[in-house]
Amino acid sequence: MVISGILVRVNPEDVQNVVSYLETIPGVSVHGVYEDSKIIVVLETETTEEAHRITSHQMAGAEGVLGVYLAYCNFEDEVLGEDREQEVH
């Protein structure tokens, strides 16, 4: 599992609409709004590719979004899974 902490910067007048939209994306948890324009999000996905697709297309492409900023990403399970497969072969 890949866990990402993300800051989504939006126009202040679009905060509620963007929060509502983000909550419809599977794996997204909205944890709050800071300074009227910064939405704190946690994203849980199976792969880093899926996390990238969601942040760069679904989040960044939403109306009212000014920027999507990755603050934290843990993909330890993904890397360990690949290492374990190589050890088996």
N, C-alpha and C positions, 0 to 999 in steps of 0.2 A: 504494500500500500504506500502511496505517495501522499504526504501531507504538506500542504503549502499554506503559508500565512501571507495574505495579500492585502494591500491597501488600494482601494479603488477611489480615485479622485473624480469628483463630479461637479457640475454646476449646482450651486446650492438650491436653486429652484427645482432641480430634477431629482433630488435625493430620494424622496418617497417612491417615485416611479422606478428608479434604478434599483432600490432595495427590493421592491416587489418583483421586479424582473429577475434579479439575482437569486431570489428564493425559489424560483421555478427551475433553476439549473440543478440537475442531479449532482450530489456531492458537495454542494455549496451550503455553508452555514454563515449567515450574517451575524456578527457579534456586536455590532454597534456602529454609531456614527459619531465622528470626532470633528470638532470645529465646523460643524454645519456642511461640510463638503467632502469629508474623508470617511469612506465606508470600510470597516474592518471585516475581512472575510477569511474563513478557513475553507480550503478546498481539499477534498479527499478523492483521489483517483487511484486506478490500478497501475498506471504507468506514467512516466514523465511526459511521454508524447501526448497522452490524453490531457494532462494538466496544461501543457503548452497550447493545445488546440482550444481548450475552454477559455484560457486567459487571453490568448491572442485574437480569437475570433468572436466567441460569444460575449465575453466581458468587454473587451476593448472596442468592439463594434457596436455596443449598445448606445442608443441615443442619450445624450447628456453626459457620457463618460469622457473625461479629459485625459485620463491615464490610468494604467494598471501597473502596480509596482510590487514585485515579489520581495517580501521581507524575510521569508524563511522557507526552506524546502527540505524535507526529510525523505529520501528515497532509498534508505538503507536496505529495506526488504527487496527492492528491485535489484540492487547490486548484489546482495547476498544470494539471491535466487540464481543469478547468472553465474556467480562463482561456484555455487554448489553443482550446477549442471556441468561446468567444465571439469570439476573434480571427479564426477561420475564417469565421464568419457575417457 
